[in-house]
Amino acid sequence: MDPLKITASTLIMRGQYDGIASMEDLLDFFKLLPNPDKQFAVMPGIAHNSTKAVNYAIAYHILLSFLTQPAPLYRG
């Protein structure tokens, strides 16, 4: 997938112990996203399958925060 073609707000979540997606690869992808409304979150104590992990509440908290954040009042 080409990150330059993603124009929507974007949240990338990575588990601390994710053995599939490396931190470097995800950060490189994140940096190329053109929309300034983007977030990168590392979930402590979680591997790749964050919603089924013991610490799943962390994933849900990050998702809820991203999906309910208020729109900016000023965009410059």
N, C-alpha and C positions, 0 to 999 in steps of 0.2 A: 504494500500500500504506500502511496506517495503522500507524505504528510503535508506537502504544499497544496494538495487538492482538498484538504479538510478545512472548511471555512467555519464550521460550527464551533461553539464553545466545547472545550474538550477537557476531560478529566482522565489522567492516567494514574492507575493505582498499581503499586508493586508490593508484593509481600517481601518482608525482610529475607525470608529463606526461599524465595522463588528460584527454582532451578531451571526454569524454561526461558524466561526473559531476563537478560542481564541488565544491570543498572546502566551501564555505558550505552548499550543499544537503545534503551528506552529514553535516556536523556538526550541522545543524539536526535532521535525522532521528535521528542518534545520541543527541542530548540528550533526545529524547522516549521513547526505549526505556525501559520500566519496570524491567526486570531489571537489578540492579546488576552482574551478571556479563556485562560487555560490554567490548569493546576496539575501538579505532580505530587503524589502522596506515597510515602513509604509506610507500610503497615507493619508495626513491630510484632514479632512473634507469629507471623503468618507466612505460609508458603504460597503456592500458586492459586489454590482453590480457596479464596478468601471467604466466601459465603458459607462454607462448610467447616471452617476452622474453629478451634476452640475459642479463639478471639474474634469470632465473626462480628461482634458488636462494633468493633473498630471499623470494619468495612462499611457497615450500615451507617455509622455516624458520618464517615467521610462522604458517602453518597448523598445522604440527606442534606448535609451542609452545602454541597455543590449544587444540588437541585433546587434548594430553597434560598440561595443567596439573592439579595436584592439587586436589581439592575442599577448600574451607576447613574448618578444624577447628572454628572458632567463627564463628557468624553474629550474635552479639550478642543 
